[in-house]
Amino acid sequence: MLNNLNNVRKEKNVSLVDIADLLNVRYQTVADKINGKSSFKFTEALKIQEKFFPPNCQIKCNTFNLFLVIGLVNRSLAELPLPIDS
């Protein structure tokens, strides 16, 4: 389950329907992806970030950006060494 995404989207008042509308998929598809039944495509992760969590947002964007790459995209990316801005 993508708890990070769930927590951040609730904090920013972004509904699953909002994400589904952005990606042109069903609400249930987004719920399945957040619950780990399937994975977000990289392009979907980027769309979500650009629309709802832009770099100038008030959340910890560096952590969220890393989460997008590791958490939403193909799980094998988690093994790649990624730089983290401090």
N, C-alpha and C positions, 0 to 999 in steps of 0.2 A: 504494500500500500504506500502511496506517495503522501505521507503525512505532511511533509513540508509544503507541498503545493496546496493541499487542503487547508492548512492553517493560514497560509499567506493569502489565498483567494478569499477566505472568510474575513480576514482582517481588512482586506481592500474591498469587501462587499461585491465580489465577482461570483456570480452564480454558475452552476454547471451549464445552465441553459445559455448563458453569455458565451461560455467557451464553445459549446456545441454550435451556436450560431456562427461564431467566428470561423470555425473549422468546417462548417457545412456538413456536420454529422449529427446523429441522434444524441439526445441527452444520455441515453443508456450507454452509448459508445464511450463518451467522456467518463462516465462513472466507472465503466469497466477498466479503462486505462488508468484511472486514479487508483482503483482497487487492485491493480496489478494483474488483471486477467489478460491484458494485452499491453503493448507499449506505444507511447507516442512516437511518431516519426520526428526526425530532427527538424524538419520544416514546420511541423505543428508546434513544437516546443518554441521555435523562434517566433512564430506568429503570436503565441500566447504571451511571451515575454514582451514583444514590441507593443502589443495592444494594451495589455493590462499592467505590466510591470516594467515600464521604461527605465533606462539607466538613471534618470534623475528622480526616481521615486524615493519615498522616505523609508523603505525597508532596507535590509542589508542586502543590497543587490549583488555584491560579489559572491556571497554565499548562495544566493538564489541562482545566479548565472552558473555557478559550478553545479548546483543541484540540477539545473536544466540539462546540462551535458551528461552528468552521471546518472541522475535519477529518471529522467523522462525518456532518454534515448536508449538504444540498445545497451543492455546491461554489461556487455563486454567492454564498453568504453571505460568502465569503472577502474580498469586496470592500467589505463594510460596515465602517465605522470602529467598533471596539469598544474600550471602556475596559479598561485592564489595571491591576489593583491591584498596588501595589509592595510 
